[in-house]
Amino acid sequence: MRFKKFPSLLISVRVSLVQFTPAFQKTAPNWERMREWAKSLPADVIVFPELATCGYMYKDRDEVAPFVEGHEALEPIAKIAKASGRLIVGGFAELDDGAFYDSAFAAGPDGLSVYRKIHLWNRETLMFRPGTEPVLLEFQGHRIGLEICYDLQFPELAAHLARHGAELLLVPTAWAEEGRAPIHGLQPYNHLAIATAFAHGVFVVVVNRTGPERDALFPGQSSLANPFGQLECLEDKEGVLSKTLDFSLLETAKRPNAFNDLDRDARFRIVPPRKTR
C-alpha cells in the first residue's frame, strides 16, 4: 500500500545538527545553551542530543529524580519555535504523573509533541518507563518521525514510520564509545543511519552528544544520511552540521521500477515470539 504524501510546502528544508556536552546533574545551563542555538541558527529544523537537558550517566531513579521535568519546562523553547517558525527537537528527562521517561520534545510553529523512548538501553530501565507509541509529526508539508538512540537498532520502528509516510527521521542520541574500535572510522549508529536511510528511502538525522561523563566517553559523530545511503558527519568535538535537505530526491531514492515499489514490497509482518512456560 502506498501512503498518501502531504503536499510539500517547501521542497528544501535546512536542518542543523547540534552536538555538545551537556552539563551533568544540571538543567539550567543546558536549557540556556539550547535556547541560544534555537534562536540564532539559520535553520528550519534544529536537533539536539538525547537527555541534552541534564546529562546521561545516572545510576538509578533516585539520582535522576531532581532533573526530570514536566512540560512547563518546555514552554520557553516552544515559544522560540512558534515565533521563528522552526521545528526544535531535543532530548529531556520527562516527568508525567509520577513516571519518568527518556523523551524527545518536538516544538514547532503549530505546537508541541513529545516522543517517549520505546526501547530502553541498559540502566535506563532502572530509571525510566518505556514509551509505547510511535510519533509522526508534520512540518512544512513533510512527515517527520522521531526515534531516540537505541531505537535505531529496531528496524521495525523505522519501517512503521516510513510506511506511514515519514520522509525524515530525527534521532537524538547519547551513544558512548563501544569497547571495539569503529570500522572505517564510523560508529555503530552511523552504520545504522546509513542502513535505515537506504532501506526506506528517507533522510536520517542522528545527533549524538560529546565529552566524558563518569566512566563513559561520547564521541559525537552526529550524522546525516541521505535516502541514497550517503553519510556526512561531524567529528568528536562540539559543533554544528547544517545541511539543506532536498525532498525531491525521495521518489528516485526508492528506486521504483516496473516490478518494484519500496513501500509495497514488504512481505513479512514482524510479531513478537510466543512465550513458553
Number of C-alpha atoms within 10 A of each C-alpha: 11 11 12 8 13 13 10 14 11 13 15 15 17 14 23 24 28 26 31 24 19 25 18 18 16 14 22 12 14 19 21 14 13 22 17 12 18 27 16 9 15 14 21 21 25 27 29 32 32 31 26 28 28 26 25 24 19 19 12 14 16 10 12 19 15 12 18 21 19 14 12 8 14 16 12 12 23 25 15 20 27 17 12 15 18 24 27 28 28 26 28 31 27 24 18 11 6 7 12 21 24 27 25 30 26 26 26 26 18 14 12 19 14 18 22 27 26 20 22 21 12 8 13 19 15 14 21 22 17 18 15 11 10 16 15 20 15 14 21 18 14 20 20 21 24 28 28 27 21 19 19 21 15 12 13 14 18 25 17 13 22 25 18 18 21 25 22 26 25 25 30 33 29 26 24 19 15 13 6 7 10 11 9 6 9 14 20 15 21 22 16 18 26 24 20 26 28 20 19 24 26 29 28 31 29 31 34 31 32 25 18 13 17 9 7 14 16 21 23 30 26 31 26 30 26 26 27 21 21 14 18 15 19 20 13 17 16 17 17 20 16 17 15 14 16 14 19 12 16 18 13 12 19 19 12 12 9 5 6 11 14 18 18 11 10 11 6 6 6 7 7 5 6 6 5 4 3
